[in-house]
Structure formats: structure tokens, C-alpha cells
Amino acid sequence: MTRAKKEEFKVNGENLLKKVKELIKEGNIRKITIKDKKGKDLVSFPLTIGVVGAVLAPVLAAIGAIAALIGECTISVERE
């Protein structure tokens, strides 16, 4: 069994959606969690193989709304 690798990226609200889209394009992501600057989870969503386009649209819309409301945040990524 392979262990998941975790990474964190600090971004500001205006770059949040762009960074999440970049991570999704990489394709080896199992889960993305967005945390506020205090470390509290704001949203977390799993990414399974084959999740594309229309399925991601509501998630990306929610991330866009979060980005408009927060300044600095952390994206926590779990990779395969």
C-alpha cells in the first residue's frame, strides 16, 4: 500500500482558484483541502480518477466564492 504524500501551498485569495486549477490538471491529486490563515478547514473535496468538467464546475464556483471572501489561505494537497 502506498502512502499518500501531503503538500501545502500558501496563497492569497486572488490566486486561490488559479492554483487549485493547476493542481487538478496535474492529475495525481487525491484530496484538496482549503484552510484559512488560522488553519481551520474551510472546504475539502476528494478528487477521483475521471472527475472532469461539469462535475468540477460547482466545486470551482465554490472555491471562487471563498477566494472573494478571504485574504490569505493554505491549500493542503494529498497526492497518490
Sequence and secondary structure as in RCSB ss.txt:
>XXXX:A:sequence
MTRAKKEEFKVNGENLLKKVKELIKEGNIRKITIKDKKGKDLVSFPLTIGVVGAVLAPVLAAIGAIAALIGECTI
SVERE
>XXXX:A:secstr
    EEEEEEEEHHHHHHHHHHHHHH  EEEEEEEETTS EEEEEE  TT  HHHHHHHHHHHHHHHHH SEEEE
EEEE 
